[in-house]
Amino acid sequence: MKLLQINTSVNTGSTGRIAEEIGSTAMKAGFRSYIAYGRMARESKSQLIHIGNMASVRSHVLESRLWDNHGFASTKATKLFVKELERINPDIIHLHNLHGYYLNVEVLFDYLEKVQKPIVWTLHDCWPMTGHCSYFDFVHCDRWKTGCYACPNLKGYPVSLFLDRSKQNFEKKKKIFTEVSNITFVTPSHWLKSVVQESFFENFPVKVIHNGVDLDIFKPIRSEEVRSKYGIQYDTKIVLGVASIWDRRKGLNDFVQLKERMGEDVQIILVGLNEKQLSNLPKGILGIRRTENVEELAALYAMADVFVNPTWVDNFPTTNIEALACGTPVVTYQTGGSPEAVTDITGKVVERGDVEALREAILEILVRERDVYRIECRERAEKFFNKEDRYRDYVELYKSLI
């Protein structure tokens, strides 16, 4: 049996790692695994197919910026990819992020409608259901429920500088996506499942499969080497934040405000910053560039006394469960599906944007013994977020559909 996944990236970033792990799990179950990607890829166990090239990506970016045409450019690149799909003739097609400046959804779904292959579509955000944005709750918008227009989030990803085609894009997506009837949706969170059920996908089946992590890598481990590398003192309480891309939506401004309210005995560490952000960090925050070294990342999680995720928009952040797997409690905002990883004994949830409540939740955790949380957090990760279990759920789903 042949499985073909489509995503922006492979084996890098949260969705890229998810696609890679699903492919690996499927191969163990006897599948032949292909992953088609648009922009970024690291070494993979699956056979990779690159959709387009940097020229087509740049052209897609330009069309998105000028004409609010995201997802409807890259026509030639997608037609060439469809020919490759026809050659491979997969038994099941698994969609992930179709946005990311690399794919024409109209061309792809024309093919999907014709071949009538079983399709699994894991939604990692809300872009398929809106006329423009990937998350609408940042601007408190619910027009996606009935039909987008006059988008209040044009400057949010994917940025449109001039035109607002949210009404046209919404109608095109609704028509294109719903004409393909044999789609089973998967959401990593119950929150996103509820969004799907209020959207134009309301009549499609939807299943919740939480993201998983590699418990052999993300675990409570010794961190002397990483402490030495970054000059982190043993008598300092550590508050950790991790993101692939830091911006206001991920809570970078909230961390800056948080530092102003925390004492000198607390060290805030942020992982995933770019050069400009590193140079602009206020005193007292240690910035670390984005790393693909998962062993070092696990050591940072395990070293931290608390992992803080003040995200303003999110589905089901993998960083939360990576922290839990390393025995570290999580404090997060009441945002999307982010709170679903946390229980009263493995962390705390506060209202979005309430930095003072964030500070108080952190202090409540810091005054308790570290080992109290370590055991409970690890046990929760082992019970619910083991990648072997979660990605086997996908394989069972594939088999049921084939």
Secondary structure, 3 states (H helix, E strand, C coil): CEEEEEEEEECCHHHHHHHHHHHHHHHHCCCEEEEEEEEEECCCCCEEEECCCHHHHHHHHHHHHHHCCCCCCCHHHHHHHHHHHHHHCCCEEEECCCCCCCCCHHHHHHHHHHHCCCEEEECCCCHHHCCCCCCCHHHCCCHHHCCCCCCCCCCCCCCCCCCCCHHHHHHHHHHHHHCCCCEEEEECCHHHHHHHHHCCCCCCCEEECCCCECCCCCCCCCCHHHHHHHCCCCCCEEEEEECCCCCHHHCHHHHHHHHHHCCCCEEEEEEEECHHHHHCCCCCEEEEECCCCHHHHHHHHHHCCEEEECCCCCCCCHHHHHHHHCCCCEEEECCCCHHHHCCCCCEEEECCCCHHHHHHHHHHHHCCCHHHHHHHHHHHHHHHCEHHHHHHHHHHHHHHHC
